[in-house]
């Protein structure tokens, strides 16, 4: 007779939770949270409805789990790229290029994230701590010129979110996603005071590097 160990039970629980989050991600990305029923999530995950409530209190709870999971993945990647880098312009290029590359490679998850974080353009939101810190660093080191830090953060978020939405639009695909992302990144850097030629160089290098990293 086999013995079910605590570790095995925990792994099964985590696997089931992950399947629920993945199923909800796809549905939310296509239709938005309000249009998705819990019954649809459990059907897509092929689990009983009671199992859903073992892991989540309600739809808002699983929505928070989806957003946290995707956001944490992006933040970890950006933090790794920027570890030990003191140049604010390069840090910004790494951060935005990571978001754009993610949108190209994983459009469904990108749309889910955008739909689930409606307050993401608030410059004081904790989720924006990283980009705000890089803007402050750029101003302090005179790499950036901005009228105000808050305005710069909102402008950069606007470019990042709009470009990610465009890059993840599977119904109306961008003809050349890589070039579009490079242009969007160049525009973002130029908007905060990086000279046009340098902005273009940084953007191209960053997006070329992200493309190489994405290849198996």
ROBA-45393 format. One record per residue (C-alpha): residue number from 1; residue in three letters; z, x, y. Coordinates in steps of 0.2 Angstrom, whole numbers. Last residue first. Example, Ala and Ser with C-alpha at 12.3 -4.5 7.8 and 13.67 -1.06 7.14 Angstrom:
2
[2,SER,[36,68,-5]]
[1,ALA,[39,62,-22]]
//
This chain:
216
[216,UNK,[-137,80,140]]
[215,UNK,[-143,78,158]]
[214,UNK,[-131,71,170]]
[213,UNK,[-125,88,176]]
[212,UNK,[-143,93,181]]
[211,UNK,[-145,77,191]]
[210,UNK,[-128,80,200]]
[209,UNK,[-134,98,204]]
[208,UNK,[-150,91,212]]
[207,UNK,[-140,78,221]]
[206,UNK,[-128,91,229]]
[205,UNK,[-142,104,233]]
[204,UNK,[-153,91,241]]
[203,UNK,[-139,84,251]]
[202,UNK,[-133,101,257]]
[201,UNK,[-150,107,262]]
[200,UNK,[-154,90,271]]
[199,UNK,[-137,91,281]]
[198,UNK,[-140,109,285]]
[197,UNK,[-157,105,293]]
[196,UNK,[-150,90,302]]
[195,UNK,[-135,98,309]]
[194,UNK,[-119,91,303]]
[193,UNK,[-111,79,316]]
[192,UNK,[-104,65,306]]
[191,UNK,[-120,55,306]]
[190,UNK,[-130,70,300]]
[189,UNK,[-119,70,284]]
[188,UNK,[-122,52,280]]
[187,UNK,[-141,53,284]]
[186,UNK,[-143,68,272]]
[185,UNK,[-133,58,259]]
[184,UNK,[-144,43,261]]
[183,UNK,[-160,54,260]]
[182,UNK,[-154,62,244]]
[181,UNK,[-150,46,236]]
[180,UNK,[-167,39,240]]
[179,UNK,[-175,55,233]]
[178,UNK,[-165,53,217]]
[177,UNK,[-169,34,216]]
[176,UNK,[-188,36,217]]
[175,UNK,[-196,19,216]]
[174,UNK,[-179,10,220]]
[173,UNK,[-177,-4,207]]
[172,UNK,[-177,-22,212]]
[171,UNK,[-169,-32,198]]
[170,UNK,[-159,-17,193]]
[169,UNK,[-150,-15,209]]
[168,UNK,[-138,0,206]]
[167,UNK,[-147,11,218]]
[166,UNK,[-147,-2,232]]
[165,UNK,[-129,-6,230]]
[164,UNK,[-124,12,229]]
[163,UNK,[-134,15,245]]
[162,UNK,[-125,1,254]]
[161,UNK,[-108,6,248]]
[160,UNK,[-110,25,253]]
[159,UNK,[-118,21,269]]
[158,UNK,[-105,8,274]]
[157,UNK,[-91,20,268]]
[156,UNK,[-97,34,279]]
[155,UNK,[-98,22,294]]
[154,UNK,[-80,16,290]]
[153,UNK,[-73,33,288]]
[152,UNK,[-82,39,304]]
[151,UNK,[-75,24,314]]
[150,UNK,[-58,27,308]]
[149,UNK,[-59,46,312]]
[148,UNK,[-65,42,330]]
[147,UNK,[-80,47,341]]
[146,UNK,[-85,60,327]]
[145,UNK,[-90,78,327]]
[144,UNK,[-89,87,310]]
[143,UNK,[-88,105,305]]
[142,UNK,[-76,108,319]]
[141,UNK,[-62,114,307]]
[140,UNK,[-50,100,313]]
[139,UNK,[-64,87,313]]
[138,UNK,[-70,92,296]]
[137,UNK,[-53,92,289]]
[136,UNK,[-49,75,296]]
[135,UNK,[-66,68,289]]
[134,UNK,[-61,76,272]]
[133,UNK,[-44,68,272]]
[132,UNK,[-52,51,276]]
[131,UNK,[-64,52,262]]
[130,UNK,[-49,56,250]]
[129,UNK,[-37,43,257]]
[128,UNK,[-50,29,255]]
[127,UNK,[-43,21,240]]
[126,UNK,[-26,20,249]]
[125,UNK,[-33,8,262]]
[124,UNK,[-32,14,280]]
[123,UNK,[-51,15,283]]
[122,UNK,[-53,-3,277]]
[121,UNK,[-71,-3,270]]
[120,UNK,[-64,-5,252]]
[119,UNK,[-57,-22,256]]
[118,UNK,[-69,-32,244]]
[117,UNK,[-65,-21,229]]
[116,UNK,[-70,-30,214]]
[115,UNK,[-88,-33,218]]
[114,UNK,[-91,-15,222]]
[113,UNK,[-83,-9,206]]
[112,UNK,[-93,-22,196]]
[111,UNK,[-109,-17,204]]
[110,UNK,[-106,1,200]]
[109,UNK,[-101,-3,182]]
[108,UNK,[-118,-11,179]]
[107,UNK,[-128,2,188]]
[106,UNK,[-122,17,178]]
[105,UNK,[-133,32,179]]
[104,UNK,[-140,28,196]]
[103,UNK,[-124,22,204]]
[102,UNK,[-114,36,196]]
[101,UNK,[-127,48,204]]
[100,UNK,[-124,40,221]]
[99,UNK,[-105,41,219]]
[98,UNK,[-105,59,214]]
[97,UNK,[-117,63,228]]
[96,UNK,[-105,55,240]]
[95,UNK,[-90,66,235]]
[94,UNK,[-100,82,233]]
[93,UNK,[-108,81,250]]
[92,UNK,[-91,77,258]]
[91,UNK,[-83,92,250]]
[90,UNK,[-98,103,255]]
[89,UNK,[-96,96,273]]
[88,UNK,[-77,99,273]]
[87,UNK,[-78,117,268]]
[86,UNK,[-62,121,259]]
[85,UNK,[-67,120,241]]
[84,UNK,[-53,125,229]]
[83,UNK,[-55,109,218]]
[82,UNK,[-69,99,226]]
[81,UNK,[-79,96,210]]
[80,UNK,[-64,92,200]]
[79,UNK,[-57,80,213]]
[78,UNK,[-74,71,213]]
[77,UNK,[-74,69,195]]
[76,UNK,[-56,63,194]]
[75,UNK,[-60,51,209]]
[74,UNK,[-75,43,200]]
[73,UNK,[-66,40,184]]
[72,UNK,[-51,33,193]]
[71,UNK,[-62,21,202]]
[70,UNK,[-70,15,186]]
[69,UNK,[-53,12,177]]
[68,UNK,[-44,5,193]]
[67,UNK,[-58,-7,197]]
[66,UNK,[-58,-14,179]]
[65,UNK,[-39,-15,177]]
[64,UNK,[-38,-24,194]]
[63,UNK,[-51,-37,187]]
[62,UNK,[-41,-38,171]]
[61,UNK,[-26,-44,181]]
[60,UNK,[-36,-55,193]]
[59,UNK,[-42,-64,178]]
[58,UNK,[-25,-68,171]]
[57,UNK,[-9,-60,164]]
[56,UNK,[-18,-47,154]]
[55,UNK,[-16,-38,137]]
[54,UNK,[-7,-50,126]]
[53,UNK,[-15,-64,136]]
[52,UNK,[-33,-58,131]]
[51,UNK,[-27,-58,112]]
[50,UNK,[-23,-77,114]]
[49,UNK,[-41,-80,118]]
[48,UNK,[-46,-72,101]]
[47,UNK,[-58,-57,101]]
[46,UNK,[-76,-54,100]]
[45,UNK,[-77,-45,117]]
[44,UNK,[-91,-56,124]]
[43,UNK,[-82,-71,117]]
[42,UNK,[-66,-65,125]]
[41,UNK,[-74,-63,142]]
[40,UNK,[-83,-79,141]]
[39,UNK,[-67,-89,137]]
[38,UNK,[-59,-80,152]]
[37,UNK,[-72,-88,163]]
[36,UNK,[-83,-78,175]]
[35,UNK,[-90,-86,191]]
[34,UNK,[-75,-81,201]]
[33,UNK,[-77,-63,196]]
[32,UNK,[-95,-60,201]]
[31,UNK,[-110,-64,192]]
[30,UNK,[-119,-49,185]]
[29,UNK,[-106,-36,188]]
[28,UNK,[-92,-48,183]]
[27,UNK,[-100,-51,166]]
[26,UNK,[-103,-32,162]]
[25,UNK,[-86,-27,167]]
[24,UNK,[-77,-41,158]]
[23,UNK,[-84,-35,142]]
[22,UNK,[-79,-17,145]]
[21,UNK,[-62,-22,150]]
[20,UNK,[-60,-33,134]]
[19,UNK,[-66,-19,123]]
[18,UNK,[-54,-7,132]]
[17,UNK,[-40,-18,128]]
[16,UNK,[-45,-19,110]]
[15,UNK,[-46,-1,109]]
[14,UNK,[-29,2,117]]
[13,UNK,[-21,-10,105]]
[12,UNK,[-29,-2,90]]
[11,UNK,[-23,15,96]]
[10,UNK,[-6,8,98]]
[9,UNK,[-5,1,81]]
[8,UNK,[-11,17,73]]
[7,UNK,[2,27,83]]
[6,UNK,[16,15,78]]
[5,UNK,[11,18,59]]
[4,UNK,[4,4,48]]
[3,UNK,[8,9,30]]
[2,UNK,[-5,7,17]]
[1,UNK,[0,0,0]]
//
